[in-house]
């Protein structure tokens, strides 16, 4: 809090031109009920002069405000003191990552038609590593319910030497989770660096998926 404006934001290092603007505390603490819409969507956000992939998890319309504020996370808590934030939404600083656009593989089992990622029953997923080495945090696209879903991979392991790698995946606003076979055709991690997103017009307001 500064002495000039009560409950204003603390002093921050200067942001680079074109970066996403963090939502002012004054806006986030307006009296009354905010309109929140939970929508998980893989996005790119402009931070530190670069585009970073992240997961947009909540759209918020503060009471009486004409703008949307979005909650975006781009890393686990262990990687940064604050790897998430609330930002004023603009199409110039927060943009959706495009879904995979390639055709389904011609080889079996796809035979030119998309199949969903194969789920593994939890009882067959094996036991977690004692040292936590199988835990991870990766943004990804997963083919579920006939669509590409924005998702988060929280663990990876191989139940046995002759078995495929599997991944614990969360999607659907964190309401759905499953162990999926880590087939790159149906489970695609987003590269951690700048991703080749096109300049897509998502339109104002919450976006689907």
C-alpha positions as CSV (number, residue, x, y, z in Angstrom):
1,X,0.0,0.0,0.0
2,X,1.3,3.4,-0.9
3,X,0.8,6.6,1.2
4,X,-0.8,8.4,-1.7
5,X,-3.7,6.0,-2.5
6,X,-5.1,3.7,0.2
7,X,-5.1,0.0,-0.8
8,X,-3.3,0.7,-4.0
9,X,-0.8,-1.8,-5.5
10,X,2.6,-2.1,-3.9
11,X,5.5,-0.7,-5.9
12,X,6.5,-3.2,-8.6
13,X,9.5,-3.3,-10.9
14,X,8.7,-1.5,-14.2
15,X,6.9,-3.6,-16.7
16,X,8.0,-3.7,-20.3
17,X,5.9,-1.9,-23.0
18,X,3.2,-4.2,-24.3
19,X,3.0,-6.4,-21.2
20,X,-0.3,-7.6,-19.8
21,X,-1.5,-5.1,-17.1
22,X,-2.1,-6.5,-13.7
23,X,-5.6,-5.7,-12.4
24,X,-5.4,-2.8,-9.9
25,X,-6.3,-3.7,-6.3
26,X,-8.9,-0.9,-6.4
27,X,-10.7,-2.7,-9.2
28,X,-10.5,-6.2,-7.5
29,X,-11.9,-4.9,-4.2
30,X,-14.9,-3.0,-5.4
31,X,-17.9,-3.5,-3.1
32,X,-20.5,-5.9,-4.4
33,X,-20.6,-9.3,-6.1
34,X,-18.3,-10.0,-9.1
35,X,-19.4,-12.1,-12.0
36,X,-17.0,-15.1,-12.2
37,X,-17.0,-17.6,-15.1
38,X,-14.7,-20.5,-14.7
39,X,-13.3,-21.5,-18.1
40,X,-10.0,-23.3,-18.6
41,X,-8.3,-22.2,-21.8
42,X,-4.7,-22.4,-22.9
43,X,-3.5,-18.9,-23.7
44,X,-0.4,-16.9,-24.3
45,X,0.2,-13.9,-22.1
46,X,2.7,-11.1,-22.6
47,X,5.0,-10.8,-19.6
48,X,8.5,-9.4,-19.4
49,X,8.4,-8.5,-23.1
50,X,7.8,-12.1,-24.1
51,X,4.8,-14.4,-24.8
52,X,4.4,-17.1,-22.2
53,X,2.0,-20.0,-22.5
54,X,-0.4,-20.2,-19.5
55,X,-3.7,-21.5,-18.4
56,X,-6.6,-18.9,-18.2
57,X,-8.8,-20.4,-15.4
58,X,-11.3,-17.6,-14.5
59,X,-13.0,-14.6,-16.2
60,X,-14.1,-12.0,-13.8
61,X,-16.4,-8.9,-14.3
62,X,-15.9,-6.7,-11.2
63,X,-19.2,-5.1,-10.0
64,X,-20.0,-2.1,-12.2
65,X,-16.9,-2.5,-14.4
66,X,-17.0,-2.5,-18.2
67,X,-13.9,-4.7,-18.5
68,X,-13.1,-8.4,-17.9
69,X,-10.3,-9.5,-15.6
70,X,-8.6,-12.9,-16.1
71,X,-6.7,-15.2,-13.9
72,X,-3.7,-16.8,-15.6
73,X,-1.2,-19.3,-14.3
74,X,2.0,-20.0,-16.2
75,X,4.1,-22.1,-13.8
76,X,3.9,-24.2,-10.6
77,X,4.4,-22.5,-7.3
78,X,7.8,-24.1,-6.9
79,X,9.2,-22.3,-10.0
80,X,8.4,-18.7,-9.0
81,X,7.3,-16.6,-6.0
82,X,4.1,-15.8,-7.8
83,X,3.6,-17.7,-11.1
84,X,0.0,-16.5,-11.6
85,X,-1.9,-13.2,-11.5
86,X,-5.1,-11.3,-12.3
87,X,-4.8,-9.2,-15.4
88,X,-6.9,-6.8,-17.4
89,X,-8.1,-8.6,-20.4
90,X,-7.1,-7.2,-23.8
91,X,-6.7,-9.1,-27.1
92,X,-3.3,-7.5,-27.5
93,X,-1.8,-9.1,-24.3
94,X,-3.8,-12.3,-23.7
95,X,-4.6,-14.5,-26.7
96,X,-5.8,-18.1,-27.1
97,X,-3.4,-20.8,-28.1
98,X,-4.8,-22.5,-31.3
99,X,-5.9,-26.1,-31.0
100,X,-4.0,-28.7,-32.9
101,X,-5.0,-28.5,-36.5
102,X,-3.3,-31.5,-38.1
103,X,-5.2,-34.4,-39.6
104,X,-5.6,-37.6,-37.6
105,X,-2.9,-40.3,-38.3
106,X,-3.6,-42.7,-41.1
107,X,-2.1,-45.7,-39.3
108,X,-4.0,-47.9,-36.8
109,X,-5.7,-47.3,-34.5
110,X,-6.8,-43.9,-35.9
111,X,-7.1,-44.9,-39.6
112,X,-7.8,-41.3,-40.5
113,X,-10.3,-40.6,-37.8
114,X,-9.6,-39.0,-34.4
115,X,-9.9,-41.2,-31.4
116,X,-9.9,-40.0,-27.8
117,X,-6.9,-40.4,-25.5
118,X,-7.0,-43.9,-23.9
119,X,-7.8,-43.8,-20.2
120,X,-6.1,-46.1,-17.7
121,X,-8.0,-47.3,-14.6
122,X,-6.6,-45.8,-11.5
123,X,-5.9,-49.3,-10.0
124,X,-3.6,-50.0,-13.0
125,X,-1.7,-46.8,-12.8
126,X,1.0,-48.1,-10.5
127,X,2.3,-46.6,-7.4
128,X,3.8,-43.1,-7.0
129,X,7.5,-42.6,-6.7
130,X,8.6,-42.2,-3.1
131,X,10.8,-39.2,-4.0
132,X,8.1,-37.5,-6.0
133,X,10.1,-37.8,-9.2
134,X,6.9,-38.7,-11.2
135,X,5.2,-35.4,-10.3
136,X,5.3,-32.6,-12.9
137,X,3.4,-29.5,-14.1
138,X,2.8,-29.3,-17.8
139,X,0.2,-27.5,-19.8
140,X,-1.1,-29.7,-22.6
141,X,-3.9,-30.4,-25.1
142,X,-5.7,-33.7,-24.6
143,X,-8.2,-35.3,-27.0
144,X,-11.2,-36.0,-24.8
145,X,-14.9,-36.3,-25.7
146,X,-14.2,-35.8,-29.3
147,X,-12.5,-32.4,-28.7
148,X,-9.2,-30.9,-27.8
149,X,-9.3,-29.9,-24.2
150,X,-7.1,-27.4,-22.4
151,X,-5.5,-29.4,-19.6
152,X,-2.8,-29.7,-17.0
153,X,-0.5,-32.8,-16.6
154,X,0.4,-33.3,-12.9
155,X,2.2,-36.6,-13.0
156,X,4.0,-39.0,-15.4
157,X,5.0,-42.6,-14.8
158,X,5.5,-45.9,-16.4
159,X,3.6,-48.7,-14.6
160,X,6.0,-51.4,-15.9
161,X,9.0,-51.8,-18.2
162,X,6.9,-53.2,-21.0
163,X,4.0,-50.8,-20.5
164,X,3.6,-47.3,-22.1
165,X,4.1,-44.0,-20.3
166,X,0.9,-42.6,-18.7
167,X,0.0,-39.2,-17.4
168,X,-2.4,-37.8,-14.8
169,X,-4.4,-35.2,-16.6
170,X,-6.8,-32.6,-15.3
171,X,-9.3,-30.6,-17.4
172,X,-12.8,-29.2,-17.5
173,X,-12.2,-26.4,-15.0
174,X,-10.4,-28.9,-12.8
175,X,-13.6,-31.1,-12.4
176,X,-12.3,-34.0,-14.6
177,X,-9.2,-36.0,-14.1
178,X,-7.9,-39.3,-15.4
179,X,-4.7,-41.3,-16.1
180,X,-4.2,-41.2,-19.9
181,X,-1.7,-43.0,-22.1
182,X,0.9,-40.5,-23.1
183,X,0.4,-40.9,-26.8
184,X,1.7,-37.7,-28.5
185,X,-1.2,-38.1,-31.0
186,X,-3.8,-37.4,-28.3
187,X,-1.9,-35.8,-25.5
188,X,0.3,-32.9,-26.5
189,X,2.4,-30.9,-24.0
190,X,2.7,-27.2,-24.8
191,X,6.3,-26.2,-25.2
192,X,7.5,-24.2,-22.2
193,X,8.9,-21.3,-24.2
194,X,7.2,-19.0,-26.6
195,X,4.7,-21.0,-28.6
196,X,3.8,-20.3,-32.3
197,X,0.4,-18.9,-31.6
198,X,-1.3,-17.1,-34.4
199,X,-2.9,-13.7,-33.8
200,X,-6.4,-15.0,-33.2
201,X,-9.4,-12.8,-32.5
202,X,-11.1,-14.5,-29.5
203,X,-13.7,-11.8,-29.1
204,X,-14.6,-10.2,-25.7
205,X,-15.9,-12.2,-22.8
206,X,-15.3,-15.9,-21.7
207,X,-14.1,-18.2,-24.4
208,X,-15.2,-21.9,-24.6
209,X,-12.8,-24.7,-23.8
